[in-house]
């Protein structure tokens, strides 16, 4: 299954935060939205970075409560691994595994068009596997 199909099923809502926002604001936003990562962007189209729950937890463990007052730009991952709508779930899952990340922004023509999580990709992969198994059962039953 390709990423554009995953986005069509899950939706293309993208939650962003500016690089000047505080870590405390990012944490509150993650909790409010019930999500695990925010794309860091000035305009909602160009990616400056990404900040995840993991980034915040690690920062708190290393620097203590003062970490919450820092700007998002000081804690975000700036070298963001992305995918395109044409990539397959297998390719994206491989990138997630290789880079040990759970969220991948989707970029088309240099513009942010979506975000997929590991849960989104695994769900689509399971649907693929179940469809293939059903097709094999139907083939065997009809033979």
C-alpha positions in Angstrom: 0.0 0.0 0.0 1.3 3.4 -0.9 1.5 6.4 1.6 -1.1 8.4 -0.3 -3.6 5.5 0.3 -2.7 5.5 4.0 -3.3 9.3 4.1 -6.6 9.0 2.3 -7.8 6.5 4.9 -6.5 8.3 8.0 -6.7 11.9 6.9 -4.2 14.6 6.1 -4.4 16.7 9.3 -0.9 17.9 10.2 -0.2 19.4 13.6 2.7 21.9 13.6 4.4 24.1 16.1 6.7 27.1 15.5 10.4 26.8 16.4 10.2 29.6 18.9 7.5 27.9 21.0 8.6 26.5 24.3 9.1 22.9 25.1 6.3 23.2 27.7 3.9 24.5 25.0 4.9 21.6 22.7 4.3 19.1 25.5 0.9 20.6 26.3 -0.1 20.5 22.6 0.9 16.9 22.3 -1.2 16.0 25.3 -4.2 18.1 24.1 -4.1 16.5 20.7 -3.3 13.0 22.0 -0.4 12.6 19.5 3.2 11.7 19.7 5.0 14.3 17.5 4.6 17.8 16.1 6.2 18.9 12.8 8.2 22.1 13.5 7.3 24.7 10.8 7.0 28.4 10.5 4.4 28.3 7.8 2.8 24.8 7.9 4.4 23.9 4.5 8.2 23.9 5.0 9.7 21.5 7.5 12.1 23.0 10.0 12.2 19.9 12.2 10.1 17.5 14.3 9.7 17.2 18.0 8.4 14.1 19.7 7.5 12.8 23.1 10.8 11.0 23.2 12.7 14.2 22.5 11.0 15.9 25.5 11.4 12.9 27.9 15.1 12.6 27.0 15.6 16.4 27.4 13.9 16.4 30.8 16.0 13.4 32.0 19.2 15.1 30.9 18.5 18.8 31.9 15.7 18.8 34.4 12.6 21.0 34.6 14.4 24.0 33.1 14.3 22.2 29.8 10.7 23.0 29.5 11.5 26.7 29.1 13.8 26.2 26.1 12.6 26.8 22.6 11.4 23.9 20.4 14.3 24.7 18.0 16.7 23.7 20.8 15.3 20.2 21.2 13.8 19.3 17.9 15.3 16.8 15.4 16.5 19.1 12.6 17.6 16.4 10.1 14.1 15.1 9.4 13.6 11.8 7.5 10.6 12.2 5.1 8.8 10.1 2.6 6.7 10.8 -0.5 3.0 9.9 -1.1 4.3 7.4 -3.7 6.5 5.4 -1.2 5.1 2.1 -0.1 4.4 1.2 3.5 7.2 -1.3 3.4 9.7 1.4 2.5 8.5 3.8 5.2 8.5 1.0 7.8 12.1 0.3 6.8 13.1 3.9 7.3 11.3 4.0 10.7 13.2 0.9 11.8 16.5 2.1 10.5 16.3 5.5 12.1 14.4 4.4 15.2 11.6 6.8 14.8 7.8 6.6 15.0 6.6 9.5 12.8 7.5 10.4 9.2 6.4 13.6 7.5 5.1 13.2 4.0 6.5 15.7 1.5 5.4 16.3 -2.1 7.1 18.8 -4.3 8.9 20.2 -1.3 5.7 20.8 0.6 4.4 19.1 3.8 1.3 17.1 2.9 0.8 14.7 5.7 2.3 12.7 8.6 2.3 8.9 9.1 3.0 7.1 12.3 4.3 3.6 12.8 0.7 2.7 13.9 -0.7 4.0 10.6 1.9 2.0 8.6 1.5 -1.2 10.6 -2.3 -1.0 10.3 -2.1 -0.7 6.5 0.4 -3.5 6.3 -1.9 -5.8 8.3 -4.8 -4.9 6.0 -2.6 -5.9 3.0 -1.6 -9.2 4.6 -5.2 -10.1 5.5 -6.4 -9.3 2.0 -3.6 -11.4 0.5 -4.5 -14.3 2.9 -8.2 -14.0 1.9 -7.4 -14.0 -1.8 -5.2 -17.2 -1.3 -8.0 -18.9 0.7 -10.5 -18.0 -2.1 -8.1 -19.3 -4.7 -7.5 -22.6 -2.9 -11.2 -23.1 -2.2 -12.1 -22.4 -5.8 -9.4 -24.8 -7.2 
